[in-house]
Amino acid sequence: MDKPTNKTTTDVIDIEEHAKAGKPVPPGQKYKIRIDKDNYTVDQAVMEGREILALAGKNPEEYDLYLHVRGGQTRTIKEDESVDLTDPGVERFTTLKRANTEG
């Protein structure tokens, strides 16, 4: 039998921690996500690529966004693509400056 927990609505859910443990991310009020080496707390479960880049202070015109999923998979997130932070295995994000092809 599970012990009752005294969770409050202000708990911050660490999505990377849940993904690495193979646990589903419960719905919550706030989520801790990692972009590159920095952690950010957001209050929405679904975000667009451009919102995630803006959170990290990166311009969507200059940077690509990558989603890392448990098990080592990585995929590109377009700036207008929505990401559900509660999807199974969503771990963290990285950014990469686009190569300058002018010139």
Order of alpha helices (4+ residues) and beta strands (2+ residues): beta-alpha-beta-beta-beta-alpha-beta-beta-beta-beta
